[in-house]
Amino acid sequence: MAKLFYEDILVDEITTNRSMTVDEVLELIDFDEQKFIRDNGFDDIDYNDFKLVY
């Protein structure tokens, strides 16, 4: 199981049996950047602030 966070916000959890990059996970979950920005009241996001926790 891996958890994808943006800063301290849990974006999604996935089950995987291998290491993945943040980009791979974002693609796998069909991440909608504009919806995430609206839902969380951000002006913009920095992709460097995403992290995966296994």
Secondary structure, 3 states (H helix, E strand, C coil): CEEEEECCEEEEEECCCCCCCHHHHHHHCCCCHHHHHHHHCCCCCCHHHEEEEC
